[in-house]
C-alpha cells in the first residue's frame, strides 16, 4: 500500500525532478520567443539580400541589428549617384544639342549650295552663339535656291529664321546674279 501523508502540519517538499520539469515548462515560452526572434532576423536579412543583391556587395559588417540601417544608407548613396548620373546625362544631352544647333545651319546651307548646279559664292557667315547670318550670291540663268525648303528645314531647329532674296541683277547677257541673306536665332 501507498504511504500518504495526510497530516496537516507537514510541509510540502518539491522534488528535484518536479522542480526541473516546472522550470523547463516555465522557460520554454521565453526560449522559443528568443529563438523565433533570432530566426525572424535571419529571415529578414535573407529577404533584404534577395531584394538588394548589389547593396550587399558593399556591406562591411553583417550584424543583423545594424543591417537595415546599412542597407538604407547604401540605398541613399546609390540614389544620389543615380541622380548625379542623370544630371550629367542631361548636361551632356544639352551640350550635344547646343553643338548640333551651333553648326547645323552651316552644314545644311553648304550642303544645299553644293547641290545647286549654278555657281554660288558665300561672302559672310556670322555666328555669335545665339544668332547666325549667312550672305551668299548665286550666278546662273535662273535661280536654283529653294528658299522655302531652306526656311522649313532651319525653322525646325531655330527661331526667327529668314531667307531673303536681297537683290537680282543681270550680270552678262542672260546670266544673272542673285544676292541672298539668311538669318536666325538659336
C-alpha positions in Angstrom: 0.0 0.0 0.0 1.0 3.6 -0.6 2.0 5.9 2.1 0.0 9.0 2.1 0.9 12.0 4.2 -2.4 13.4 5.2 -1.2 15.2 8.3 -2.0 19.0 8.2 1.3 20.1 9.7 3.6 18.6 7.2 5.5 20.9 4.9 5.2 20.2 1.1 8.5 19.4 -0.5 9.1 19.8 -4.1 11.3 17.1 -5.6 14.2 18.0 -7.8 12.8 16.2 -10.8 9.4 18.1 -10.4 11.3 21.4 -10.0 13.3 20.8 -13.2 10.1 20.0 -15.1 8.3 23.0 -13.9 11.4 25.2 -14.6 11.6 23.8 -18.2 7.9 24.4 -18.7 8.1 28.0 -17.5 11.3 28.8 -19.5 10.1 27.1 -22.7 8.0 30.1 -24.0 10.7 32.6 -23.4 13.4 30.4 -25.0 11.1 29.8 -28.0 10.4 33.5 -28.4 14.1 34.2 -28.2 14.9 31.6 -30.9 12.0 32.7 -33.0 13.2 36.4 -32.9 16.7 35.3 -34.0 15.2 33.2 -36.8 13.0 36.1 -37.8 16.1 38.4 -38.0 17.8 35.9 -40.2 14.7 35.6 -42.5 14.5 39.4 -42.8 18.2 39.6 -43.6 17.7 37.0 -46.3 14.8 38.9 -47.7 16.9 42.1 -47.8 19.7 40.1 -49.5 17.3 38.7 -52.1 15.7 42.1 -52.9 19.0 44.1 -52.9 21.9 41.9 -54.1 24.0 44.9 -55.3 23.8 46.6 -52.0 25.0 43.6 -50.1 28.2 43.5 -52.1 29.2 46.8 -50.4 28.2 45.9 -46.8 31.2 45.5 -44.4 29.5 44.3 -41.2 26.9 41.6 -41.2 25.5 42.3 -37.8 21.7 41.5 -38.1 20.7 44.5 -36.0 22.6 47.1 -38.0 21.9 45.6 -41.4 18.7 47.5 -42.2 20.5 50.8 -41.4 23.4 49.9 -43.6 21.1 48.9 -46.4 19.2 52.2 -46.1 22.4 54.2 -46.2 23.7 52.4 -49.2 20.3 52.8 -51.0 20.5 56.6 -50.3 24.1 56.7 -51.7 23.1 54.8 -54.8 20.1 57.1 -55.3 22.4 60.1 -55.0 24.8 58.5 -57.6 21.8 57.9 -59.9 20.6 61.5 -59.6 24.2 62.7 -60.3 24.4 60.5 -63.3 21.0 61.8 -64.5 22.2 65.4 -64.1 25.4 64.6 -66.0 23.4 62.8 -68.7 21.1 65.8 -69.1 24.1 68.2 -69.2 25.8 66.1 -72.0 22.5 66.0 -73.9 22.1 69.8 -73.8 25.8 70.2 -74.8 25.3 67.9 -77.8 22.1 69.6 -78.7 23.7 73.0 -78.5 26.7 71.9 -80.5 24.4 70.4 -83.1 22.4 73.6 -83.3 25.6 75.7 -83.5 26.8 74.0 -86.7 23.7 72.6 -88.3 22.9 75.7 -90.2 26.4 75.9 -91.7 26.4 72.2 -92.7 22.9 72.4 -94.1 23.4 75.6 -96.1 26.7 74.4 -97.5 25.2 71.1 -98.5 22.3 72.9 -100.2 24.6 75.2 -102.0 26.9 72.5 -103.2 24.0 70.6 -104.8 22.9 73.6 -106.8 24.2 73.5 -110.4 24.8 77.3 -110.5 27.9 79.0 -109.2 27.5 80.0 -105.5 29.8 82.3 -103.5 29.4 82.7 -99.8 30.6 86.1 -98.7 29.7 86.1 -95.0 29.0 83.6 -92.2 28.5 85.2 -88.8 27.6 83.3 -85.6 27.8 84.8 -82.2 26.4 81.8 -80.1 22.8 82.8 -80.4 22.2 84.3 -83.8 23.5 83.4 -87.2 23.8 85.3 -90.5 24.8 83.9 -93.9 25.2 86.1 -97.0 25.8 84.5 -100.4 25.5 85.1 -104.2 24.2 82.7 -106.9 25.2 83.1 -110.6 23.1 81.5 -113.3 20.4 81.9 -115.9 17.7 81.3 -113.2 17.8 80.8 -109.5 18.0 77.2 -108.2 17.9 78.1 -104.5 14.7 76.9 -102.8 14.1 79.5 -100.1 11.0 77.7 -98.8 12.9 74.4 -98.3 15.8 76.2 -96.5 13.3 78.0 -94.4 11.3 74.9 -93.5 14.4 72.9 -92.6 16.0 75.6 -90.5 12.8 76.6 -88.7 12.7 73.1 -87.2 15.8 73.9 -85.0 16.0 77.7 -85.0 13.7 80.7 -84.2 13.1 83.8 -86.3 14.5 82.2 -89.5 14.5 84.5 -92.5 15.6 83.6 -96.0 15.5 86.7 -98.3 16.4 87.4 -101.9 18.0 90.7 -101.4 18.8 91.6 -105.0 18.6 90.2 -108.5 20.6 91.7 -111.4 21.8 91.0 -114.9 25.4 90.1 -114.9 26.4 89.2 -118.5 23.7 88.8 -121.2 21.2 86.3 -119.9 23.3 85.3 -116.8 22.0 86.9 -113.6 23.3 87.1 -110.1 21.0 86.6 -107.1 22.0 88.0 -103.7 20.6 86.1 -100.7 20.7 86.7 -96.9 19.8 84.1 -94.3 19.4 84.6 -90.6 18.0 83.1 -87.4 18.3 82.6 -83.7 19.0 79.6 -81.6 
